[in-house]
Amino acid sequence: MSDHPQPGLEARPYIEFVHVYKSFEDAPVLVDVSFEVRRGEMVVVLGRSGVGKSVTLKHILGFLQPDEGRVFVAGREVSQMSEAELMDIGRRVTMVFQSGALFDSLTVGENVAYPLRERAERGLALSEEQIQACVDELLARVELSEARERMPSDLSTGMKRAVAIARALAAAPEAILYDEPTTMVDPLMALTISDLILKLKRETGLTSIVVTHDMKLARKLADRVVFLIEGRVAFFGPVSELDAAVEPVIQDFIQLDEVSFLKSS
């Protein structure tokens, strides 16, 4: 894949799902899923556990292929890409996993430096001084400068995710995918991570998808929301229109969010 998009591709959405179906052992997971993510937009994929949210992300990176339908990234159909082109997509689109997926044997600083060294290996020359300066800048951006020499085992789950975000940004991606970024962290750390993602959205303008079941996070971050119910798109539109959605499951989510807000007030 060329580093320069073909004529007309800039006008297309960066990510497109077109009537995508996916089943595992005859159990449908995605059913006629269609939505798009415009360049520079943040779309939140909402829904209960097991409705296909993370499966959606894996289709974008080519980890999974649809049984039917088409998935496009940067104007190219993922299922038609060669292995080399999929590797290029992996550099253009980075994912922040729930676990953080950090290298346990490397310090925080070395984890963040890893994509920078990969860029140097591909001929995008970076001196060691430049790499270290980038690491400092990225860790400052996620407010973890003091953790530079610590090992991942010394970090909380939330801190690991913040380091993973810094490492994802080090790859200089065009898009970033967040898989349940506030799951299994305490409310204060969840707030910190959501504030961080919102800050990066404003500062970088990266195309982004956030998979979550957290309504508060969706309201805070989303330009548009995809709400999945049993693998189907029950709602796709601006977050401001979500309250008017007629689906009972969506209304249950909204009411539970209001109840939890009142309890925490």
C-alpha positions as semicolon CSV with decimal commas, in nm:
position;residue;x (nm);y (nm);z (nm)
1;M;0,000;0,000;0,000
2;S;0,133;0,340;-0,094
3;D;0,190;0,603;0,172
4;H;-0,001;0,842;-0,055
5;P;-0,376;0,785;-0,082
6;Q;-0,528;0,738;-0,423
7;P;-0,716;1,036;-0,573
8;G;-1,057;1,076;-0,411
9;L;-0,982;0,862;-0,106
10;E;-0,943;1,163;0,125
11;A;-1,315;1,234;0,075
12;R;-1,417;0,883;0,180
13;P;-1,468;0,776;0,542
14;Y;-1,150;0,635;0,690
15;I;-1,328;0,318;0,813
16;E;-1,640;0,165;0,655
17;F;-1,846;-0,144;0,740
18;V;-2,083;-0,244;0,461
19;H;-2,345;-0,511;0,546
20;V;-2,099;-0,720;0,750
21;Y;-2,198;-1,062;0,884
22;K;-1,982;-1,278;1,112
23;S;-2,063;-1,604;1,293
24;F;-1,865;-1,842;1,513
25;E;-1,977;-2,207;1,515
26;D;-2,306;-2,102;1,354
27;A;-2,372;-1,844;1,628
28;P;-2,418;-1,500;1,469
29;V;-2,201;-1,228;1,623
30;L;-2,232;-0,947;1,366
31;V;-2,555;-0,925;1,166
32;D;-2,576;-0,686;0,870
33;V;-2,351;-0,427;1,039
34;S;-2,304;-0,102;0,847
35;F;-2,147;0,220;0,973
36;E;-1,864;0,458;0,889
37;V;-1,600;0,660;1,068
38;R;-1,502;0,986;0,903
39;R;-1,146;1,109;0,907
40;G;-1,078;1,283;1,239
41;E;-1,404;1,157;1,393
42;M;-1,443;0,962;1,717
43;V;-1,709;0,692;1,702
44;V;-1,807;0,497;2,014
45;V;-1,933;0,139;1,975
46;L;-2,172;0,068;2,263
47;G;-2,353;-0,242;2,381
48;R;-2,368;-0,520;2,637
49;S;-2,091;-0,776;2,669
50;G;-2,087;-1,034;2,391
51;V;-2,268;-0,829;2,125
52;G;-1,973;-0,809;1,886
53;K;-1,797;-0,489;1,989
54;S;-1,442;-0,627;2,008
55;V;-1,507;-0,849;1,704
56;T;-1,575;-0,527;1,514
57;L;-1,227;-0,396;1,600
58;K;-1,063;-0,721;1,487
59;H;-1,222;-0,684;1,143
60;I;-1,068;-0,339;1,104
61;L;-0,717;-0,477;1,162
62;G;-0,772;-0,783;0,945
63;F;-0,749;-1,026;1,239
64;L;-1,092;-1,150;1,129
65;Q;-1,260;-1,153;0,789
66;P;-1,636;-1,113;0,739
67;D;-1,846;-1,408;0,631
68;E;-2,039;-1,161;0,418
69;G;-2,004;-0,789;0,354
70;R;-1,703;-0,562;0,322
71;V;-1,474;-0,366;0,553
72;F;-1,271;-0,074;0,420
73;V;-0,979;0,106;0,586
74;A;-0,824;0,413;0,421
75;G;-1,028;0,338;0,110
76;R;-0,904;-0,019;0,066
77;E;-1,099;-0,339;0,131
78;V;-0,931;-0,526;0,417
79;S;-1,020;-0,874;0,286
80;Q;-0,847;-0,797;-0,045
81;M;-0,518;-0,690;0,112
82;S;-0,194;-0,883;0,091
83;E;-0,002;-0,972;0,408
84;A;0,230;-0,677;0,349
85;E;-0,064;-0,441;0,312
86;L;-0,220;-0,573;0,633
87;M;0,108;-0,504;0,812
88;D;0,092;-0,151;0,677
89;I;-0,262;-0,116;0,811
90;G;-0,126;-0,234;1,147
91;R;0,111;0,065;1,141
92;R;-0,154;0,311;1,025
93;V;-0,417;0,188;1,274
94;T;-0,308;0,104;1,628
95;M;-0,509;-0,058;1,905
96;V;-0,502;-0,002;2,280
97;F;-0,596;-0,339;2,430
98;Q;-0,777;-0,385;2,763
99;S;-0,465;-0,546;2,909
100;G;-0,237;-0,275;2,775
101;A;-0,033;-0,555;2,609
102;L;0,296;-0,405;2,728
103;F;0,625;-0,593;2,707
104;D;0,682;-0,715;3,062
105;S;1,061;-0,727;3,023
106;L;1,089;-0,362;2,911
107;T;1,060;-0,047;3,118
108;V;0,780;0,200;3,052
109;G;1,018;0,419;2,853
110;E;1,145;0,123;2,649
111;N;0,786;0,015;2,576
112;V;0,705;0,359;2,436
113;A;1,032;0,366;2,242
114;Y;0,960;0,031;2,072
115;P;0,748;0,167;1,782
116;L;0,997;0,451;1,737
117;R;1,277;0,199;1,688
118;E;1,057;0,006;1,443
119;R;1,011;0,326;1,244
120;A;1,388;0,370;1,232
121;E;1,427;0,011;1,108
122;R;1,189;0,091;0,819
123;G;1,419;0,368;0,705
124;L;1,242;0,651;0,887
125;A;1,569;0,758;1,046
126;L;1,549;0,863;1,408
127;S;1,858;0,919;1,619
128;E;1,870;0,780;1,972
129;E;1,850;1,137;2,099
130;Q;1,532;1,193;1,894
131;I;1,381;0,866;2,020
132;Q;1,442;0,958;2,384
133;A;1,300;1,308;2,329
134;C;0,986;1,156;2,173
135;V;0,948;0,917;2,468
136;D;0,974;1,209;2,710
137;E;0,713;1,406;2,513
138;L;0,468;1,115;2,489
139;L;0,495;1,021;2,857
140;A;0,441;1,386;2,950
141;R;0,134;1,391;2,726
142;V;-0,021;1,102;2,922
143;E;0,107;1,246;3,252
144;L;0,338;0,954;3,335
145;S;0,683;1,109;3,306
146;E;0,773;0,985;3,656
147;A;0,707;0,624;3,551
148;R;0,971;0,619;3,274
149;E;1,205;0,371;3,447
150;R;0,938;0,156;3,610
151;M;0,843;-0,193;3,493
152;P;0,486;-0,277;3,380
153;S;0,446;-0,510;3,680
154;D;0,481;-0,205;3,906
155;L;0,190;-0,022;3,742
156;S;-0,183;-0,024;3,809
157;T;-0,419;-0,139;3,533
158;G;-0,509;0,220;3,454
159;M;-0,146;0,328;3,433
160;K;-0,072;0,040;3,198
161;R;-0,347;0,161;2,968
162;A;-0,209;0,514;2,973
163;V;0,136;0,379;2,879
164;A;-0,027;0,172;2,604
165;I;-0,186;0,490;2,467
166;A;0,154;0,663;2,465
167;R;0,305;0,363;2,283
168;A;0,021;0,366;2,030
169;L;0,084;0,735;1,961
170;A;0,455;0,665;1,914
171;A;0,369;0,468;1,600
172;A;0,240;0,793;1,444
173;P;-0,088;0,630;1,341
174;E;-0,370;0,769;1,131
175;A;-0,630;0,603;1,355
176;I;-0,643;0,458;1,705
177;L;-0,878;0,191;1,843
178;Y;-0,957;0,168;2,216
179;D;-1,094;-0,163;2,347
180;E;-1,291;-0,108;2,672
181;P;-1,047;0,157;2,806
182;T;-1,228;0,209;3,139
183;T;-1,307;-0,156;3,222
184;M;-1,163;-0,302;3,546
185;V;-1,029;0,027;3,682
186;D;-1,156;0,229;3,975
187;P;-1,389;0,526;3,907
188;L;-1,113;0,784;3,961
189;M;-0,878;0,613;3,714
190;A;-1,168;0,570;3,469
191;L;-1,219;0,946;3,484
192;T;-0,846;1,005;3,433
193;I;-0,835;0,777;3,127
194;S;-1,147;0,930;2,974
195;D;-1,004;1,279;3,026
196;L;-0,681;1,163;2,860
197;I;-0,860;1,019;2,556
198;L;-1,064;1,339;2,521
199;K;-0,749;1,552;2,545
200;L;-0,573;1,344;2,280
201;K;-0,880;1,364;2,055
202;R;-0,863;1,743;2,069
203;E;-0,484;1,764;2,037
204;T;-0,422;1,506;1,763
205;G;-0,743;1,495;1,561
206;L;-0,685;1,123;1,501
207;T;-0,963;0,907;1,363
208;S;-1,075;0,699;1,662
209;I;-1,307;0,417;1,765
210;V;-1,383;0,347;2,130
211;V;-1,549;0,016;2,221
212;T;-1,723;0,031;2,558
213;H;-2,035;-0,046;2,761
214;D;-1,983;0,276;2,961
215;M;-2,256;0,530;2,879
216;K;-2,074;0,812;3,059
217;L;-1,767;0,753;2,844
218;A;-1,978;0,752;2,527
219;R;-2,142;1,082;2,614
220;K;-1,806;1,236;2,692
221;L;-1,614;1,122;2,385
222;A;-1,843;1,036;2,095
223;D;-1,909;1,238;1,786
224;R;-2,135;0,951;1,679
225;V;-2,245;0,627;1,845
226;V;-2,296;0,276;1,709
227;F;-2,520;0,082;1,948
228;L;-2,511;-0,295;1,894
229;I;-2,790;-0,523;2,016
230;E;-2,737;-0,895;1,953
231;G;-2,490;-0,812;1,676
232;R;-2,720;-0,570;1,495
233;V;-2,685;-0,193;1,467
234;A;-2,984;-0,064;1,667
235;F;-2,868;0,299;1,652
236;F;-2,607;0,490;1,454
237;G;-2,596;0,865;1,484
238;P;-2,489;1,167;1,688
239;V;-2,458;1,105;2,060
240;S;-2,702;1,395;2,113
241;E;-2,978;1,187;1,949
242;L;-2,919;0,873;2,157
243;D;-3,170;0,970;2,428
244;A;-3,449;0,967;2,169
245;A;-3,374;0,611;2,055
246;V;-3,680;0,388;2,094
247;E;-3,503;0,054;2,153
248;P;-3,578;-0,068;2,511
249;V;-3,219;-0,191;2,561
250;I;-3,085;0,155;2,479
251;Q;-3,332;0,316;2,719
252;D;-3,224;0,064;2,988
253;F;-2,863;0,174;2,937
254;I;-2,961;0,539;2,968
255;Q;-3,167;0,481;3,283
256;L;-2,892;0,274;3,450
257;D;-2,647;0,554;3,370
258;E;-2,878;0,807;3,536
259;V;-2,923;0,584;3,842
260;S;-2,548;0,533;3,885
261;F;-2,495;0,908;3,847
262;L;-2,748;0,983;4,122
263;K;-2,589;0,723;4,353
264;S;-2,244;0,878;4,303
265;S;-2,367;1,234;4,355
